[in-house]
Amino acid sequence: MRYLITGGCGFIGSNFIHRVLYEDPHAEIVNIDNLTYAGNLENVRFVEDNKQYKFVKCDINDQIEDYVDGKFDVVINFAAESHVDNSIADPNVFVRTNVLGAYNMLEFARKQNCRFVQVSTDEVYGSLDKGHASEGYALNPSSPYSASKAAADLLVLGNYKTYNQDVIITRCTNNYGINQHPEKLLPKIITLALQNRPIPIYGDGTNIREWIHVVDHCRGILAALKKGRSGEIYNFGSSHYITNNEIVKIIFDNLPESTSAIWYVTDRKAHDYRYAVSWSKAYTHLGWRPTMNIFDTIPDLIGYYKRNYQT
């Protein structure tokens, strides 16, 4: 099977490449990435000598045919600007990459007559007071980031309805694991705790997120790619709902030598309070379920950041 993966040098994309080769050592992978701040060639160092792997530096808004050749079986779009704070400060780059870039890749896949997988986010559902968002839940994005991802999802569904294009959308909860950029919540807390520095937490720290290990997420994407029905959306979650305060406590419990303390800062604009998805459809249709939990895997994650980011 021949894969075109965008954003494969980023956190989830690089882990997905690892998962593909774990399940299918004979897969052929072309990874296009513009190596912006979150893209790192070190994340794919493990595969650079594989003759069935090729890295191409380009922007997903470029004319893709000028950079790659041949027929692909699937295009998987991981490439995205994803930091909510950055989207509030400068939405333009989020619209360019997450909307226009995603549509450019969608159209490339349509010309290729191959399956297109849009990797989206649970943030498109917005904040939930109670219950869980299923795939048919109304979109209610709160930030320029989540709005840009919702816009891309609608374009994907539009192409499915208009052209009968073979498309899949996946929406996942908060990821954690190796290769995650240090600006994200868990690595940021861990690296600051390792340095005995204050841990900035928005508001009162009671915002709730559902945390899933990136390996489980990648397993889900691969299951959707192989078993999913065209035009469908699949949620992936863990059912582990944890406040930001509790996340800090889990990390402190595993770093008893740290002298860090929480530093509560002014809350972010339009900060969603609670995310939660239903992943029953993925279980029923794809046979997928999460296999890892954050309480058991945090020690390994702390070890990773000790080795790679401690100063």
SULGIFEN-V328631 format. One record per residue. RES is the residue in one small letter. SS is DSSP state (hx for helix, st for strand, lp for the rest). Layout:
RES/SS ; RES/SS
This chain:
m/lp ; r/st ; y/st ; l/st ; i/st ; t/st ; g/lp ; g/lp ; c/lp ; g/lp ; f/hx ; i/hx ; g/hx ; s/hx ; n/hx ; f/hx ; i/hx ; h/hx ; r/hx ; v/hx ; l/hx ; y/hx ; e/hx ; d/lp ; p/lp ; h/lp ; a/lp ; e/st ; i/st ; v/st ; n/st ; i/st ; d/st ; n/lp ; l/lp ; t/lp ; y/lp ; a/lp ; g/lp ; n/lp ; l/hx ; e/hx ; n/hx ; v/hx ; r/hx ; f/hx ; v/hx ; e/lp ; d/lp ; n/lp ; k/lp ; q/lp ; y/st ; k/st ; f/st ; v/st ; k/st ; c/lp ; d/lp ; i/lp ; n/lp ; d/lp ; q/lp ; i/hx ; e/hx ; d/hx ; y/lp ; v/lp ; d/lp ; g/lp ; k/lp ; f/lp ; d/lp ; v/st ; v/st ; i/st ; n/st ; f/lp ; a/lp ; a/lp ; e/lp ; s/lp ; h/lp ; v/hx ; d/hx ; n/hx ; s/hx ; i/hx ; a/hx ; d/lp ; p/lp ; n/hx ; v/hx ; f/hx ; v/hx ; r/hx ; t/hx ; n/hx ; v/hx ; l/hx ; g/hx ; a/hx ; y/hx ; n/hx ; m/hx ; l/hx ; e/hx ; f/hx ; a/hx ; r/hx ; k/hx ; q/hx ; n/lp ; c/lp ; r/st ; f/st ; v/st ; q/st ; v/st ; s/st ; t/st ; d/hx ; e/hx ; v/hx ; y/hx ; g/lp ; s/lp ; l/lp ; d/lp ; k/lp ; g/lp ; h/lp ; a/st ; s/lp ; e/lp ; g/lp ; y/lp ; a/lp ; l/lp ; n/lp ; p/lp ; s/lp ; s/lp ; p/hx ; y/hx ; s/hx ; a/hx ; s/hx ; k/hx ; a/hx ; a/hx ; a/hx ; d/hx ; l/hx ; l/hx ; v/hx ; l/hx ; g/hx ; n/hx ; y/hx ; k/hx ; t/hx ; y/hx ; n/lp ; q/lp ; d/lp ; v/st ; i/st ; i/st ; t/st ; r/st ; c/st ; t/lp ; n/st ; n/st ; y/st ; g/lp ; i/lp ; n/lp ; q/lp ; h/lp ; p/lp ; e/lp ; k/lp ; l/hx ; l/hx ; p/hx ; k/hx ; i/hx ; i/hx ; t/hx ; l/hx ; a/hx ; l/hx ; q/lp ; n/lp ; r/lp ; p/lp ; i/st ; p/st ; i/st ; y/st ; g/lp ; d/lp ; g/lp ; t/lp ; n/lp ; i/st ; r/st ; e/st ; w/st ; i/st ; h/st ; v/hx ; v/hx ; d/hx ; h/hx ; c/hx ; r/hx ; g/hx ; i/hx ; l/hx ; a/hx ; a/hx ; l/hx ; k/hx ; k/hx ; g/lp ; r/lp ; s/lp ; g/lp ; e/st ; i/st ; y/st ; n/st ; f/st ; g/lp ; s/lp ; s/lp ; h/lp ; y/st ; i/st ; t/st ; n/hx ; n/hx ; e/hx ; i/hx ; v/hx ; k/hx ; i/hx ; i/hx ; f/hx ; d/hx ; n/hx ; l/lp ; p/lp ; e/lp ; s/lp ; t/lp ; s/lp ; a/lp ; i/st ; w/st ; y/st ; v/st ; t/lp ; d/lp ; r/lp ; k/lp ; a/lp ; h/lp ; d/lp ; y/lp ; r/st ; y/lp ; a/lp ; v/st ; s/lp ; w/lp ; s/hx ; k/hx ; a/hx ; y/hx ; t/hx ; h/hx ; l/hx ; g/lp ; w/lp ; r/lp ; p/lp ; t/lp ; m/lp ; n/lp ; i/hx ; f/hx ; d/hx ; t/hx ; i/hx ; p/hx ; d/hx ; l/hx ; i/hx ; g/hx ; y/hx ; y/hx ; k/hx ; r/hx ; n/hx ; y/hx ; q/lp ; t/lp
